[in-house]
């Protein structure tokens, strides 16, 4: 005699878990990507603060301003990618 639940694997998964598995199959590693977007955005924001205060301290304008713009661009890119990632499909 066999167990009625083991004959059909679809019956063994609860609907909530099945929905999470479908979402993961649709967008694999989504949580990992979001973690990296947040980590890189935080790093760029910190770098931006450092270069901003270097500008205020009077360091070489051309190099420091370029570095500040790079940091702010990376921050904007990461926020944009995170926004696209979190948008409902």
C-alpha positions as CSV (number, residue, x, y, z in Angstrom):
1,X,0.0,0.0,0.0
2,X,1.4,3.4,-0.9
3,X,0.9,6.8,0.7
4,X,-1.6,8.9,-1.3
5,X,0.5,12.0,-0.8
6,X,3.7,10.5,-2.2
7,X,2.1,9.4,-5.5
8,X,1.5,13.0,-6.6
9,X,4.4,15.4,-5.8
10,X,2.2,18.5,-6.5
11,X,0.1,17.7,-3.5
12,X,3.0,17.6,-1.1
13,X,3.9,21.3,-1.6
14,X,1.9,23.9,0.2
15,X,0.8,26.8,-2.1
16,X,2.9,29.4,-0.4
17,X,6.1,27.4,-0.9
18,X,5.2,26.6,-4.5
19,X,4.7,30.3,-5.2
20,X,8.1,31.2,-3.7
21,X,9.7,28.5,-5.8
22,X,8.0,29.9,-8.9
23,X,9.2,33.4,-8.1
24,X,12.8,32.1,-7.6
25,X,12.6,30.2,-10.9
26,X,11.5,33.4,-12.6
27,X,14.2,35.6,-11.1
28,X,17.1,33.5,-9.8
29,X,19.4,35.0,-7.2
30,X,17.2,38.1,-6.9
31,X,17.9,38.5,-3.2
32,X,21.6,38.2,-3.7
33,X,21.6,40.8,-6.4
34,X,19.6,43.2,-4.2
35,X,22.1,42.6,-1.4
36,X,25.0,43.6,-3.7
37,X,23.1,46.7,-5.0
38,X,22.6,47.9,-1.5
39,X,26.2,47.1,-0.4
40,X,27.7,48.9,-3.5
41,X,25.3,51.9,-3.1
42,X,26.4,52.2,0.6
43,X,30.0,52.0,-0.4
44,X,29.6,54.7,-3.1
45,X,27.7,56.9,-0.7
46,X,30.5,56.7,1.8
47,X,33.1,57.4,-0.8
48,X,31.0,60.3,-2.0
49,X,31.0,61.8,1.5
50,X,34.7,61.4,1.8
51,X,35.4,63.1,-1.6
52,X,32.9,65.8,-0.8
53,X,34.8,66.7,2.4
54,X,38.1,66.4,0.6
55,X,36.8,69.1,-1.8
56,X,35.8,71.3,1.2
57,X,39.2,70.8,2.7
58,X,40.7,72.3,-0.5
59,X,42.4,69.3,-2.0
60,X,43.2,69.2,-5.8
61,X,39.9,70.1,-7.4
62,X,40.1,68.3,-10.7
63,X,41.0,64.8,-9.4
64,X,38.8,65.0,-6.3
65,X,35.8,66.4,-8.2
66,X,36.1,63.6,-10.8
67,X,36.3,61.0,-8.0
68,X,33.2,62.5,-6.4
69,X,31.3,62.3,-9.6
70,X,32.3,58.7,-10.1
71,X,31.0,57.8,-6.6
72,X,27.8,59.6,-7.1
73,X,27.3,58.0,-10.5
74,X,27.8,54.5,-9.0
75,X,25.4,55.4,-6.2
76,X,22.8,56.5,-8.8
77,X,23.3,53.4,-10.9
78,X,22.9,51.1,-7.9
79,X,19.8,52.8,-6.7
80,X,18.3,52.6,-10.2
81,X,19.1,48.9,-10.5
82,X,17.6,48.3,-7.1
83,X,14.5,50.2,-8.1
84,X,14.2,48.1,-11.3
85,X,14.8,44.9,-9.4
86,X,12.0,45.7,-6.8
87,X,9.5,46.8,-9.4
88,X,6.6,44.3,-9.7
89,X,6.7,42.4,-13.0
